[in-house]
């Protein structure tokens, strides 16, 4: 079985307050985009996991794919798997690649062994692995609240728009991202904004992590301004960064062909 776990971008990200459990209450819209890893699942005599492509930090046994497999083995009577992950989505970039990989292992095992789990059951399993993981079970534009695991549908259609993604290779950790965060007091919810005209997003749709990220890494603010100067209808940082993106009516051009440290791509939504 070959699967293609996609990246996501955040359209707006409001950090509302810190909860008594230590997590932060969020309000965001997540959108899967056509930029994927490649995941292979094969029945095997014994479990093994290999990974190629972009290097990942940490030991392989702590990879979210491995954790997802062990979770499913604990819950269901399934035979061992050989799992190979070809990593294309950069880690620590606000694109949710690791969460997508884990969710697709869960979905793949459900399909491969005909477990007949419902979407809700799969989302509950995925939620034990990470806040973004349940989003990738349904894998369509959704409003995410709570820690990101409380999902609901939204009326969003960006078909035909172009998306330009720029990642300058900066890794922003969770603690760093939340340090200095100013809680959002916008009266409009993300759902209200994204279901309105795209032309209104520039003035109303914000990512609360940008203030600290732009202060710590001025290059990110520079990319943000550059995307608008190139004609983006809307530009923002995804998640806690450091990936920047712009949404365009017409196909934009690449800007960093000579900079090998940057990941840059253009996709049509």
Buried (B, 14 or more C-beta within 10 A) or exposed (E): EEBBBBBBBBBBBBBBEEEEEEEBBBBBBBBBBEBBBBBBBEEEEEBBBEBEEBEBEEEEEEBBBBBBBEBBBEBEEBEBBBBBBBBBBBBBBBBBBBBBBBBBBBBBBBBBBEBEBEEEBBBBBBBEBBBBBBBBBBBEBBBBBBBBBBBEEBEBEBEEBBBBBBBBEBEBEEEBBBEEBEEBEBEBBBBEBBBEEBEEBBEBBBBBBBBBBBEBBEBBBEBBEBBEEBEBBBBBBBBBBBBBBBBBEEEBEEBBEEEEEBBBBBBEB
